[in-house]
Amino acid sequence: MKIKKLTILTNQLQEGKDFFTKTLGLKVYEENDDMFCIQIGWSKLEFKKSDIPFLYHYCFLIPSNRLPDALAWMENRVNILEIENGQRTVNFTEWNADSFYFYDGSGNLAEFIAHHDLENTSNKKFEITDILGINEIGIGTDDVSGVNSFLEETCQTEFWKGDLDRFGTNGSPKGRFLITNYNKKETWFPTQIRIKPSPFEVEIENNGKLYHLEFVDGTLKSNY
């Protein structure tokens, strides 16, 4: 599974644009007064203007051998979040992955992750254009099992890791949904950002087919 386009809402549109263009040096793919869109690897990340504040957790995939380089590159531009005792990276043993976290210009929790099971090593030092694509989008729900079943039936994606009660994942190491029960897991690790059913739109590719989904009022549904 790959996330081809993710659209999220923000009441800090200009701050978000400045972060990606001025801080990270990425180019705007498309924009108007109410939105901007960035091309990042195989994905597009779009921010739409909202009068209501929303916060999200999303993640970027980088080459499996370039986390130290990516950390060094990013720490010169943003504040990397500490996990504990000054540690800034975290190893997910069950996922065979390592990552680090930071806030984007709109206050969302963003992450860089390296999946060591993927054959995507790079032989050069990390640059921001080496991001492979969007790897994760978090879903706040009170029905992990129901969201997972919808994805399996609608998009033919598969349950990946976790459980169907508190925190589960649907997709693959290349792209997945983090399905989180906000009644049992209240915040996005490693922050105090409350997990809520924040609305978004997403286009995913799975087994050669494209699926367009939207998450509105706590319900995930297909636009096709």
PyMOL CGO cylinders between C-alpha atoms (Angstrom):
from pymol import cmd
from pymol.cgo import CYLINDER

trace = [
    CYLINDER, 0.00, 0.00, 0.00, 1.13, 3.55, -0.77, 0.3, 1, 1, 1, 1, 1, 1,
    CYLINDER, 1.13, 3.55, -0.77, -0.39, 6.84, 0.33, 0.3, 1, 1, 1, 1, 1, 1,
    CYLINDER, -0.39, 6.84, 0.33, -0.56, 8.85, -2.89, 0.3, 1, 1, 1, 1, 1, 1,
    CYLINDER, -0.56, 8.85, -2.89, -2.25, 11.96, -1.50, 0.3, 1, 1, 1, 1, 1, 1,
    CYLINDER, -2.25, 11.96, -1.50, -3.19, 13.14, 1.97, 0.3, 1, 1, 1, 1, 1, 1,
    CYLINDER, -3.19, 13.14, 1.97, -5.34, 16.20, 2.61, 0.3, 1, 1, 1, 1, 1, 1,
    CYLINDER, -5.34, 16.20, 2.61, -5.61, 17.65, 6.12, 0.3, 1, 1, 1, 1, 1, 1,
    CYLINDER, -5.61, 17.65, 6.12, -7.09, 20.82, 7.59, 0.3, 1, 1, 1, 1, 1, 1,
    CYLINDER, -7.09, 20.82, 7.59, -5.38, 23.65, 9.45, 0.3, 1, 1, 1, 1, 1, 1,
    CYLINDER, -5.38, 23.65, 9.45, -6.13, 27.07, 10.88, 0.3, 1, 1, 1, 1, 1, 1,
    CYLINDER, -6.13, 27.07, 10.88, -2.42, 27.91, 10.44, 0.3, 1, 1, 1, 1, 1, 1,
    CYLINDER, -2.42, 27.91, 10.44, -2.11, 27.67, 6.67, 0.3, 1, 1, 1, 1, 1, 1,
    CYLINDER, -2.11, 27.67, 6.67, 0.66, 30.25, 6.15, 0.3, 1, 1, 1, 1, 1, 1,
    CYLINDER, 0.66, 30.25, 6.15, 2.73, 28.86, 9.03, 0.3, 1, 1, 1, 1, 1, 1,
    CYLINDER, 2.73, 28.86, 9.03, 2.42, 25.41, 7.48, 0.3, 1, 1, 1, 1, 1, 1,
    CYLINDER, 2.42, 25.41, 7.48, 3.48, 26.64, 4.07, 0.3, 1, 1, 1, 1, 1, 1,
    CYLINDER, 3.48, 26.64, 4.07, 6.46, 28.53, 5.52, 0.3, 1, 1, 1, 1, 1, 1,
    CYLINDER, 6.46, 28.53, 5.52, 7.60, 25.39, 7.30, 0.3, 1, 1, 1, 1, 1, 1,
    CYLINDER, 7.60, 25.39, 7.30, 7.71, 23.22, 4.21, 0.3, 1, 1, 1, 1, 1, 1,
    CYLINDER, 7.71, 23.22, 4.21, 9.04, 25.87, 1.83, 0.3, 1, 1, 1, 1, 1, 1,
    CYLINDER, 9.04, 25.87, 1.83, 11.33, 28.06, 3.95, 0.3, 1, 1, 1, 1, 1, 1,
    CYLINDER, 11.33, 28.06, 3.95, 12.41, 25.66, 6.69, 0.3, 1, 1, 1, 1, 1, 1,
    CYLINDER, 12.41, 25.66, 6.69, 12.63, 22.43, 4.70, 0.3, 1, 1, 1, 1, 1, 1,
    CYLINDER, 12.63, 22.43, 4.70, 13.14, 23.93, 1.26, 0.3, 1, 1, 1, 1, 1, 1,
    CYLINDER, 13.14, 23.93, 1.26, 10.44, 22.02, -0.58, 0.3, 1, 1, 1, 1, 1, 1,
    CYLINDER, 10.44, 22.02, -0.58, 8.56, 23.46, -3.54, 0.3, 1, 1, 1, 1, 1, 1,
    CYLINDER, 8.56, 23.46, -3.54, 4.83, 24.09, -3.66, 0.3, 1, 1, 1, 1, 1, 1,
    CYLINDER, 4.83, 24.09, -3.66, 3.11, 21.82, -6.17, 0.3, 1, 1, 1, 1, 1, 1,
    CYLINDER, 3.11, 21.82, -6.17, -0.19, 23.74, -6.19, 0.3, 1, 1, 1, 1, 1, 1,
    CYLINDER, -0.19, 23.74, -6.19, -1.70, 26.56, -4.16, 0.3, 1, 1, 1, 1, 1, 1,
    CYLINDER, -1.70, 26.56, -4.16, -4.40, 29.20, -3.82, 0.3, 1, 1, 1, 1, 1, 1,
    CYLINDER, -4.40, 29.20, -3.82, -5.68, 31.38, -0.98, 0.3, 1, 1, 1, 1, 1, 1,
    CYLINDER, -5.68, 31.38, -0.98, -7.28, 28.41, 0.77, 0.3, 1, 1, 1, 1, 1, 1,
    CYLINDER, -7.28, 28.41, 0.77, -4.76, 25.60, 0.27, 0.3, 1, 1, 1, 1, 1, 1,
    CYLINDER, -4.76, 25.60, 0.27, -1.28, 24.53, -0.66, 0.3, 1, 1, 1, 1, 1, 1,
    CYLINDER, -1.28, 24.53, -0.66, 0.08, 21.18, -1.78, 0.3, 1, 1, 1, 1, 1, 1,
    CYLINDER, 0.08, 21.18, -1.78, 3.61, 19.75, -1.60, 0.3, 1, 1, 1, 1, 1, 1,
    CYLINDER, 3.61, 19.75, -1.60, 4.93, 16.87, -3.67, 0.3, 1, 1, 1, 1, 1, 1,
    CYLINDER, 4.93, 16.87, -3.67, 6.97, 14.55, -1.43, 0.3, 1, 1, 1, 1, 1, 1,
    CYLINDER, 6.97, 14.55, -1.43, 8.27, 11.44, -3.15, 0.3, 1, 1, 1, 1, 1, 1,
    CYLINDER, 8.27, 11.44, -3.15, 5.37, 9.39, -4.45, 0.3, 1, 1, 1, 1, 1, 1,
    CYLINDER, 5.37, 9.39, -4.45, 2.93, 11.38, -2.29, 0.3, 1, 1, 1, 1, 1, 1,
    CYLINDER, 2.93, 11.38, -2.29, 1.22, 14.73, -2.30, 0.3, 1, 1, 1, 1, 1, 1,
    CYLINDER, 1.22, 14.73, -2.30, 0.58, 16.44, 1.05, 0.3, 1, 1, 1, 1, 1, 1,
    CYLINDER, 0.58, 16.44, 1.05, -2.19, 19.03, 0.92, 0.3, 1, 1, 1, 1, 1, 1,
    CYLINDER, -2.19, 19.03, 0.92, -3.23, 21.49, 3.61, 0.3, 1, 1, 1, 1, 1, 1,
    CYLINDER, -3.23, 21.49, 3.61, -6.63, 23.19, 3.41, 0.3, 1, 1, 1, 1, 1, 1,
    CYLINDER, -6.63, 23.19, 3.41, -7.62, 26.27, 5.36, 0.3, 1, 1, 1, 1, 1, 1,
    CYLINDER, -7.62, 26.27, 5.36, -10.00, 25.74, 8.27, 0.3, 1, 1, 1, 1, 1, 1,
    CYLINDER, -10.00, 25.74, 8.27, -11.48, 28.07, 10.88, 0.3, 1, 1, 1, 1, 1, 1,
    CYLINDER, -11.48, 28.07, 10.88, -11.44, 25.17, 13.32, 0.3, 1, 1, 1, 1, 1, 1,
    CYLINDER, -11.44, 25.17, 13.32, -8.09, 23.95, 14.69, 0.3, 1, 1, 1, 1, 1, 1,
    CYLINDER, -8.09, 23.95, 14.69, -7.26, 20.33, 13.97, 0.3, 1, 1, 1, 1, 1, 1,
    CYLINDER, -7.26, 20.33, 13.97, -4.13, 18.35, 14.83, 0.3, 1, 1, 1, 1, 1, 1,
    CYLINDER, -4.13, 18.35, 14.83, -2.84, 15.22, 13.12, 0.3, 1, 1, 1, 1, 1, 1,
    CYLINDER, -2.84, 15.22, 13.12, -0.09, 12.65, 13.28, 0.3, 1, 1, 1, 1, 1, 1,
    CYLINDER, -0.09, 12.65, 13.28, 1.51, 11.70, 9.98, 0.3, 1, 1, 1, 1, 1, 1,
    CYLINDER, 1.51, 11.70, 9.98, 4.84, 10.18, 8.98, 0.3, 1, 1, 1, 1, 1, 1,
    CYLINDER, 4.84, 10.18, 8.98, 7.34, 10.23, 6.12, 0.3, 1, 1, 1, 1, 1, 1,
    CYLINDER, 7.34, 10.23, 6.12, 9.25, 7.18, 4.89, 0.3, 1, 1, 1, 1, 1, 1,
    CYLINDER, 9.25, 7.18, 4.89, 13.00, 7.55, 4.29, 0.3, 1, 1, 1, 1, 1, 1,
    CYLINDER, 13.00, 7.55, 4.29, 15.65, 5.10, 3.02, 0.3, 1, 1, 1, 1, 1, 1,
    CYLINDER, 15.65, 5.10, 3.02, 16.22, 2.32, 5.52, 0.3, 1, 1, 1, 1, 1, 1,
    CYLINDER, 16.22, 2.32, 5.52, 19.90, 3.18, 6.10, 0.3, 1, 1, 1, 1, 1, 1,
    CYLINDER, 19.90, 3.18, 6.10, 19.59, 6.96, 6.34, 0.3, 1, 1, 1, 1, 1, 1,
    CYLINDER, 19.59, 6.96, 6.34, 17.96, 7.71, 9.71, 0.3, 1, 1, 1, 1, 1, 1,
    CYLINDER, 17.96, 7.71, 9.71, 21.18, 9.12, 11.31, 0.3, 1, 1, 1, 1, 1, 1,
    CYLINDER, 21.18, 9.12, 11.31, 21.76, 11.35, 8.27, 0.3, 1, 1, 1, 1, 1, 1,
    CYLINDER, 21.76, 11.35, 8.27, 18.14, 12.47, 8.24, 0.3, 1, 1, 1, 1, 1, 1,
    CYLINDER, 18.14, 12.47, 8.24, 18.30, 13.27, 11.95, 0.3, 1, 1, 1, 1, 1, 1,
    CYLINDER, 18.30, 13.27, 11.95, 21.44, 15.36, 11.47, 0.3, 1, 1, 1, 1, 1, 1,
    CYLINDER, 21.44, 15.36, 11.47, 19.86, 17.20, 8.53, 0.3, 1, 1, 1, 1, 1, 1,
    CYLINDER, 19.86, 17.20, 8.53, 16.61, 17.90, 10.35, 0.3, 1, 1, 1, 1, 1, 1,
    CYLINDER, 16.61, 17.90, 10.35, 18.08, 18.90, 13.72, 0.3, 1, 1, 1, 1, 1, 1,
    CYLINDER, 18.08, 18.90, 13.72, 19.73, 21.90, 12.02, 0.3, 1, 1, 1, 1, 1, 1,
    CYLINDER, 19.73, 21.90, 12.02, 16.28, 23.11, 10.98, 0.3, 1, 1, 1, 1, 1, 1,
    CYLINDER, 16.28, 23.11, 10.98, 13.69, 21.93, 13.54, 0.3, 1, 1, 1, 1, 1, 1,
    CYLINDER, 13.69, 21.93, 13.54, 13.47, 20.89, 17.17, 0.3, 1, 1, 1, 1, 1, 1,
    CYLINDER, 13.47, 20.89, 17.17, 13.58, 17.10, 17.36, 0.3, 1, 1, 1, 1, 1, 1,
    CYLINDER, 13.58, 17.10, 17.36, 11.37, 15.77, 20.14, 0.3, 1, 1, 1, 1, 1, 1,
    CYLINDER, 11.37, 15.77, 20.14, 13.02, 13.93, 23.01, 0.3, 1, 1, 1, 1, 1, 1,
    CYLINDER, 13.02, 13.93, 23.01, 11.68, 10.46, 23.73, 0.3, 1, 1, 1, 1, 1, 1,
    CYLINDER, 11.68, 10.46, 23.73, 13.21, 10.01, 27.18, 0.3, 1, 1, 1, 1, 1, 1,
    CYLINDER, 13.21, 10.01, 27.18, 16.50, 10.77, 28.90, 0.3, 1, 1, 1, 1, 1, 1,
    CYLINDER, 16.50, 10.77, 28.90, 17.64, 12.90, 25.97, 0.3, 1, 1, 1, 1, 1, 1,
    CYLINDER, 17.64, 12.90, 25.97, 17.05, 10.13, 23.45, 0.3, 1, 1, 1, 1, 1, 1,
    CYLINDER, 17.05, 10.13, 23.45, 15.68, 11.44, 20.15, 0.3, 1, 1, 1, 1, 1, 1,
    CYLINDER, 15.68, 11.44, 20.15, 15.18, 8.25, 18.15, 0.3, 1, 1, 1, 1, 1, 1,
    CYLINDER, 15.18, 8.25, 18.15, 13.03, 5.25, 18.97, 0.3, 1, 1, 1, 1, 1, 1,
    CYLINDER, 13.03, 5.25, 18.97, 13.30, 1.65, 17.83, 0.3, 1, 1, 1, 1, 1, 1,
    CYLINDER, 13.30, 1.65, 17.83, 10.11, -0.26, 17.10, 0.3, 1, 1, 1, 1, 1, 1,
    CYLINDER, 10.11, -0.26, 17.10, 11.30, -3.84, 17.48, 0.3, 1, 1, 1, 1, 1, 1,
    CYLINDER, 11.30, -3.84, 17.48, 8.12, -5.50, 16.24, 0.3, 1, 1, 1, 1, 1, 1,
    CYLINDER, 8.12, -5.50, 16.24, 8.13, -3.28, 13.14, 0.3, 1, 1, 1, 1, 1, 1,
    CYLINDER, 8.13, -3.28, 13.14, 11.92, -3.53, 12.55, 0.3, 1, 1, 1, 1, 1, 1,
    CYLINDER, 11.92, -3.53, 12.55, 11.93, 0.24, 12.20, 0.3, 1, 1, 1, 1, 1, 1,
    CYLINDER, 11.93, 0.24, 12.20, 13.49, 3.36, 13.74, 0.3, 1, 1, 1, 1, 1, 1,
    CYLINDER, 13.49, 3.36, 13.74, 12.10, 6.89, 13.76, 0.3, 1, 1, 1, 1, 1, 1,
    CYLINDER, 12.10, 6.89, 13.76, 12.19, 10.39, 15.20, 0.3, 1, 1, 1, 1, 1, 1,
    CYLINDER, 12.19, 10.39, 15.20, 9.52, 13.05, 15.71, 0.3, 1, 1, 1, 1, 1, 1,
    CYLINDER, 9.52, 13.05, 15.71, 9.04, 16.81, 15.29, 0.3, 1, 1, 1, 1, 1, 1,
    CYLINDER, 9.04, 16.81, 15.29, 6.24, 19.36, 14.88, 0.3, 1, 1, 1, 1, 1, 1,
    CYLINDER, 6.24, 19.36, 14.88, 5.37, 20.86, 11.53, 0.3, 1, 1, 1, 1, 1, 1,
    CYLINDER, 5.37, 20.86, 11.53, 4.51, 24.54, 11.07, 0.3, 1, 1, 1, 1, 1, 1,
    CYLINDER, 4.51, 24.54, 11.07, 0.83, 23.95, 11.85, 0.3, 1, 1, 1, 1, 1, 1,
    CYLINDER, 0.83, 23.95, 11.85, 1.48, 22.13, 15.12, 0.3, 1, 1, 1, 1, 1, 1,
    CYLINDER, 1.48, 22.13, 15.12, 0.94, 18.60, 13.80, 0.3, 1, 1, 1, 1, 1, 1,
    CYLINDER, 0.94, 18.60, 13.80, 3.10, 15.73, 14.96, 0.3, 1, 1, 1, 1, 1, 1,
    CYLINDER, 3.10, 15.73, 14.96, 5.31, 14.61, 12.08, 0.3, 1, 1, 1, 1, 1, 1,
    CYLINDER, 5.31, 14.61, 12.08, 7.74, 11.71, 11.95, 0.3, 1, 1, 1, 1, 1, 1,
    CYLINDER, 7.74, 11.71, 11.95, 10.54, 10.28, 9.83, 0.3, 1, 1, 1, 1, 1, 1,
    CYLINDER, 10.54, 10.28, 9.83, 10.68, 6.48, 9.82, 0.3, 1, 1, 1, 1, 1, 1,
    CYLINDER, 10.68, 6.48, 9.82, 13.13, 3.96, 8.35, 0.3, 1, 1, 1, 1, 1, 1,
    CYLINDER, 13.13, 3.96, 8.35, 11.80, 0.45, 7.77, 0.3, 1, 1, 1, 1, 1, 1,
    CYLINDER, 11.80, 0.45, 7.77, 14.70, -1.99, 7.68, 0.3, 1, 1, 1, 1, 1, 1,
    CYLINDER, 14.70, -1.99, 7.68, 12.72, -4.75, 5.95, 0.3, 1, 1, 1, 1, 1, 1,
    CYLINDER, 12.72, -4.75, 5.95, 12.35, -2.58, 2.85, 0.3, 1, 1, 1, 1, 1, 1,
    CYLINDER, 12.35, -2.58, 2.85, 15.00, -2.76, 0.15, 0.3, 1, 1, 1, 1, 1, 1,
    CYLINDER, 15.00, -2.76, 0.15, 15.34, 1.00, -0.30, 0.3, 1, 1, 1, 1, 1, 1,
    CYLINDER, 15.34, 1.00, -0.30, 18.85, 1.83, 0.89, 0.3, 1, 1, 1, 1, 1, 1,
    CYLINDER, 18.85, 1.83, 0.89, 20.57, 4.91, -0.46, 0.3, 1, 1, 1, 1, 1, 1,
    CYLINDER, 20.57, 4.91, -0.46, 24.30, 5.41, -1.09, 0.3, 1, 1, 1, 1, 1, 1,
    CYLINDER, 24.30, 5.41, -1.09, 24.30, 9.17, -0.58, 0.3, 1, 1, 1, 1, 1, 1,
    CYLINDER, 24.30, 9.17, -0.58, 23.87, 11.61, 2.29, 0.3, 1, 1, 1, 1, 1, 1,
    CYLINDER, 23.87, 11.61, 2.29, 20.30, 12.53, 3.13, 0.3, 1, 1, 1, 1, 1, 1,
    CYLINDER, 20.30, 12.53, 3.13, 18.59, 15.49, 1.48, 0.3, 1, 1, 1, 1, 1, 1,
    CYLINDER, 18.59, 15.49, 1.48, 14.95, 16.48, 1.94, 0.3, 1, 1, 1, 1, 1, 1,
    CYLINDER, 14.95, 16.48, 1.94, 14.21, 15.30, -1.61, 0.3, 1, 1, 1, 1, 1, 1,
    CYLINDER, 14.21, 15.30, -1.61, 15.17, 11.78, -0.50, 0.3, 1, 1, 1, 1, 1, 1,
    CYLINDER, 15.17, 11.78, -0.50, 11.86, 11.34, 1.33, 0.3, 1, 1, 1, 1, 1, 1,
    CYLINDER, 11.86, 11.34, 1.33, 10.18, 8.41, -0.37, 0.3, 1, 1, 1, 1, 1, 1,
    CYLINDER, 10.18, 8.41, -0.37, 6.59, 9.32, 0.46, 0.3, 1, 1, 1, 1, 1, 1,
    CYLINDER, 6.59, 9.32, 0.46, 4.00, 9.64, 3.20, 0.3, 1, 1, 1, 1, 1, 1,
    CYLINDER, 4.00, 9.64, 3.20, 4.14, 6.49, 5.30, 0.3, 1, 1, 1, 1, 1, 1,
    CYLINDER, 4.14, 6.49, 5.30, 1.39, 6.90, 7.90, 0.3, 1, 1, 1, 1, 1, 1,
    CYLINDER, 1.39, 6.90, 7.90, -1.73, 8.83, 8.81, 0.3, 1, 1, 1, 1, 1, 1,
    CYLINDER, -1.73, 8.83, 8.81, -3.28, 8.47, 12.24, 0.3, 1, 1, 1, 1, 1, 1,
    CYLINDER, -3.28, 8.47, 12.24, -7.00, 7.85, 12.68, 0.3, 1, 1, 1, 1, 1, 1,
    CYLINDER, -7.00, 7.85, 12.68, -8.69, 8.61, 15.99, 0.3, 1, 1, 1, 1, 1, 1,
    CYLINDER, -8.69, 8.61, 15.99, -11.70, 6.36, 16.46, 0.3, 1, 1, 1, 1, 1, 1,
    CYLINDER, -11.70, 6.36, 16.46, -13.72, 4.45, 19.04, 0.3, 1, 1, 1, 1, 1, 1,
    CYLINDER, -13.72, 4.45, 19.04, -13.93, 1.38, 16.79, 0.3, 1, 1, 1, 1, 1, 1,
    CYLINDER, -13.93, 1.38, 16.79, -10.55, 0.05, 15.70, 0.3, 1, 1, 1, 1, 1, 1,
    CYLINDER, -10.55, 0.05, 15.70, -12.01, -3.23, 14.47, 0.3, 1, 1, 1, 1, 1, 1,
    CYLINDER, -12.01, -3.23, 14.47, -14.71, -1.50, 12.43, 0.3, 1, 1, 1, 1, 1, 1,
    CYLINDER, -14.71, -1.50, 12.43, -12.27, 0.85, 10.68, 0.3, 1, 1, 1, 1, 1, 1,
    CYLINDER, -12.27, 0.85, 10.68, -9.94, -2.04, 9.92, 0.3, 1, 1, 1, 1, 1, 1,
    CYLINDER, -9.94, -2.04, 9.92, -12.78, -4.13, 8.49, 0.3, 1, 1, 1, 1, 1, 1,
    CYLINDER, -12.78, -4.13, 8.49, -13.88, -1.22, 6.29, 0.3, 1, 1, 1, 1, 1, 1,
    CYLINDER, -13.88, -1.22, 6.29, -10.36, -0.87, 4.88, 0.3, 1, 1, 1, 1, 1, 1,
    CYLINDER, -10.36, -0.87, 4.88, -10.03, -4.59, 4.28, 0.3, 1, 1, 1, 1, 1, 1,
    CYLINDER, -10.03, -4.59, 4.28, -13.37, -4.79, 2.49, 0.3, 1, 1, 1, 1, 1, 1,
    CYLINDER, -13.37, -4.79, 2.49, -13.14, -1.51, 0.55, 0.3, 1, 1, 1, 1, 1, 1,
    CYLINDER, -13.14, -1.51, 0.55, -9.46, -1.32, -0.37, 0.3, 1, 1, 1, 1, 1, 1,
    CYLINDER, -9.46, -1.32, -0.37, -8.34, -4.95, 0.03, 0.3, 1, 1, 1, 1, 1, 1,
    CYLINDER, -8.34, -4.95, 0.03, -5.63, -3.79, 2.41, 0.3, 1, 1, 1, 1, 1, 1,
    CYLINDER, -5.63, -3.79, 2.41, -4.62, -6.00, 5.32, 0.3, 1, 1, 1, 1, 1, 1,
    CYLINDER, -4.62, -6.00, 5.32, -4.30, -5.68, 9.07, 0.3, 1, 1, 1, 1, 1, 1,
    CYLINDER, -4.30, -5.68, 9.07, -0.58, -5.31, 9.77, 0.3, 1, 1, 1, 1, 1, 1,
    CYLINDER, -0.58, -5.31, 9.77, 0.50, -4.97, 13.42, 0.3, 1, 1, 1, 1, 1, 1,
    CYLINDER, 0.50, -4.97, 13.42, -1.06, -4.20, 16.79, 0.3, 1, 1, 1, 1, 1, 1,
    CYLINDER, -1.06, -4.20, 16.79, -4.52, -5.19, 17.98, 0.3, 1, 1, 1, 1, 1, 1,
    CYLINDER, -4.52, -5.19, 17.98, -8.14, -4.53, 17.07, 0.3, 1, 1, 1, 1, 1, 1,
    CYLINDER, -8.14, -4.53, 17.07, -9.07, -2.93, 20.39, 0.3, 1, 1, 1, 1, 1, 1,
    CYLINDER, -9.07, -2.93, 20.39, -6.59, -0.19, 21.41, 0.3, 1, 1, 1, 1, 1, 1,
    CYLINDER, -6.59, -0.19, 21.41, -4.11, 0.41, 18.58, 0.3, 1, 1, 1, 1, 1, 1,
    CYLINDER, -4.11, 0.41, 18.58, -3.86, -1.36, 15.25, 0.3, 1, 1, 1, 1, 1, 1,
    CYLINDER, -3.86, -1.36, 15.25, -2.34, -0.73, 11.85, 0.3, 1, 1, 1, 1, 1, 1,
    CYLINDER, -2.34, -0.73, 11.85, -3.70, -1.49, 8.41, 0.3, 1, 1, 1, 1, 1, 1,
    CYLINDER, -3.70, -1.49, 8.41, -1.51, -1.48, 5.31, 0.3, 1, 1, 1, 1, 1, 1,
    CYLINDER, -1.51, -1.48, 5.31, 2.16, -2.35, 4.90, 0.3, 1, 1, 1, 1, 1, 1,
    CYLINDER, 2.16, -2.35, 4.90, 5.64, -1.02, 5.71, 0.3, 1, 1, 1, 1, 1, 1,
    CYLINDER, 5.64, -1.02, 5.71, 5.37, 1.25, 2.64, 0.3, 1, 1, 1, 1, 1, 1,
    CYLINDER, 5.37, 1.25, 2.64, 2.14, 2.88, 3.82, 0.3, 1, 1, 1, 1, 1, 1,
    CYLINDER, 2.14, 2.88, 3.82, -0.47, 2.35, 6.49, 0.3, 1, 1, 1, 1, 1, 1,
    CYLINDER, -0.47, 2.35, 6.49, -3.20, 3.72, 8.70, 0.3, 1, 1, 1, 1, 1, 1,
    CYLINDER, -3.20, 3.72, 8.70, -2.62, 4.01, 12.45, 0.3, 1, 1, 1, 1, 1, 1,
    CYLINDER, -2.62, 4.01, 12.45, -6.04, 3.11, 13.85, 0.3, 1, 1, 1, 1, 1, 1,
    CYLINDER, -6.04, 3.11, 13.85, -6.19, 4.31, 17.44, 0.3, 1, 1, 1, 1, 1, 1,
    CYLINDER, -6.19, 4.31, 17.44, -8.93, 4.02, 20.05, 0.3, 1, 1, 1, 1, 1, 1,
    CYLINDER, -8.93, 4.02, 20.05, -8.91, 7.45, 21.72, 0.3, 1, 1, 1, 1, 1, 1,
    CYLINDER, -8.91, 7.45, 21.72, -10.83, 6.03, 24.70, 0.3, 1, 1, 1, 1, 1, 1,
    CYLINDER, -10.83, 6.03, 24.70, -7.93, 3.70, 25.50, 0.3, 1, 1, 1, 1, 1, 1,
    CYLINDER, -7.93, 3.70, 25.50, -4.92, 5.56, 24.07, 0.3, 1, 1, 1, 1, 1, 1,
    CYLINDER, -4.92, 5.56, 24.07, -5.39, 9.26, 24.73, 0.3, 1, 1, 1, 1, 1, 1,
    CYLINDER, -5.39, 9.26, 24.73, -2.32, 10.89, 23.15, 0.3, 1, 1, 1, 1, 1, 1,
    CYLINDER, -2.32, 10.89, 23.15, 0.02, 10.50, 20.19, 0.3, 1, 1, 1, 1, 1, 1,
    CYLINDER, 0.02, 10.50, 20.19, 3.40, 9.16, 21.29, 0.3, 1, 1, 1, 1, 1, 1,
    CYLINDER, 3.40, 9.16, 21.29, 5.67, 10.84, 22.36, 0.3, 1, 1, 1, 1, 1, 1,
    CYLINDER, 5.67, 10.84, 22.36, 3.57, 13.98, 22.97, 0.3, 1, 1, 1, 1, 1, 1,
    CYLINDER, 3.57, 13.98, 22.97, 0.53, 15.19, 24.86, 0.3, 1, 1, 1, 1, 1, 1,
    CYLINDER, 0.53, 15.19, 24.86, -1.42, 15.83, 21.65, 0.3, 1, 1, 1, 1, 1, 1,
    CYLINDER, -1.42, 15.83, 21.65, -4.88, 14.43, 22.24, 0.3, 1, 1, 1, 1, 1, 1,
    CYLINDER, -4.88, 14.43, 22.24, -6.03, 11.82, 19.77, 0.3, 1, 1, 1, 1, 1, 1,
    CYLINDER, -6.03, 11.82, 19.77, -9.26, 13.00, 18.17, 0.3, 1, 1, 1, 1, 1, 1,
    CYLINDER, -9.26, 13.00, 18.17, -11.27, 12.08, 15.06, 0.3, 1, 1, 1, 1, 1, 1,
    CYLINDER, -11.27, 12.08, 15.06, -9.75, 14.86, 12.93, 0.3, 1, 1, 1, 1, 1, 1,
    CYLINDER, -9.75, 14.86, 12.93, -11.14, 14.89, 9.37, 0.3, 1, 1, 1, 1, 1, 1,
    CYLINDER, -11.14, 14.89, 9.37, -8.96, 14.13, 6.36, 0.3, 1, 1, 1, 1, 1, 1,
    CYLINDER, -8.96, 14.13, 6.36, -9.04, 12.84, 2.80, 0.3, 1, 1, 1, 1, 1, 1,
    CYLINDER, -9.04, 12.84, 2.80, -6.63, 10.27, 1.45, 0.3, 1, 1, 1, 1, 1, 1,
    CYLINDER, -6.63, 10.27, 1.45, -5.90, 8.55, -1.83, 0.3, 1, 1, 1, 1, 1, 1,
    CYLINDER, -5.90, 8.55, -1.83, -4.13, 5.22, -1.55, 0.3, 1, 1, 1, 1, 1, 1,
    CYLINDER, -4.13, 5.22, -1.55, -2.76, 2.76, -4.07, 0.3, 1, 1, 1, 1, 1, 1,
    CYLINDER, -2.76, 2.76, -4.07, -3.05, -0.93, -3.33, 0.3, 1, 1, 1, 1, 1, 1,
    CYLINDER, -3.05, -0.93, -3.33, -2.47, -3.83, -5.70, 0.3, 1, 1, 1, 1, 1, 1,
    CYLINDER, -2.47, -3.83, -5.70, -2.41, -1.46, -8.66, 0.3, 1, 1, 1, 1, 1, 1,
    CYLINDER, -2.41, -1.46, -8.66, -5.74, 0.21, -7.85, 0.3, 1, 1, 1, 1, 1, 1,
    CYLINDER, -5.74, 0.21, -7.85, -6.47, 3.69, -6.49, 0.3, 1, 1, 1, 1, 1, 1,
    CYLINDER, -6.47, 3.69, -6.49, -8.93, 4.29, -3.67, 0.3, 1, 1, 1, 1, 1, 1,
    CYLINDER, -8.93, 4.29, -3.67, -10.14, 7.68, -2.46, 0.3, 1, 1, 1, 1, 1, 1,
    CYLINDER, -10.14, 7.68, -2.46, -11.34, 7.82, 1.14, 0.3, 1, 1, 1, 1, 1, 1,
    CYLINDER, -11.34, 7.82, 1.14, -12.53, 10.51, 3.49, 0.3, 1, 1, 1, 1, 1, 1,
    CYLINDER, -12.53, 10.51, 3.49, -12.75, 10.53, 7.26, 0.3, 1, 1, 1, 1, 1, 1,
    CYLINDER, -12.75, 10.53, 7.26, -15.53, 12.84, 8.41, 0.3, 1, 1, 1, 1, 1, 1,
    CYLINDER, -15.53, 12.84, 8.41, -17.40, 13.02, 11.71, 0.3, 1, 1, 1, 1, 1, 1,
    CYLINDER, -17.40, 13.02, 11.71, -15.53, 9.97, 12.94, 0.3, 1, 1, 1, 1, 1, 1,
    CYLINDER, -15.53, 9.97, 12.94, -16.55, 7.82, 9.98, 0.3, 1, 1, 1, 1, 1, 1,
    CYLINDER, -16.55, 7.82, 9.98, -14.32, 6.51, 7.20, 0.3, 1, 1, 1, 1, 1, 1,
    CYLINDER, -14.32, 6.51, 7.20, -16.02, 6.20, 3.84, 0.3, 1, 1, 1, 1, 1, 1,
    CYLINDER, -16.02, 6.20, 3.84, -15.19, 5.81, 0.19, 0.3, 1, 1, 1, 1, 1, 1,
    CYLINDER, -15.19, 5.81, 0.19, -15.66, 8.65, -2.29, 0.3, 1, 1, 1, 1, 1, 1,
    CYLINDER, -15.66, 8.65, -2.29, -16.14, 6.18, -5.15, 0.3, 1, 1, 1, 1, 1, 1,
]
cmd.load_cgo(trace, "trace")
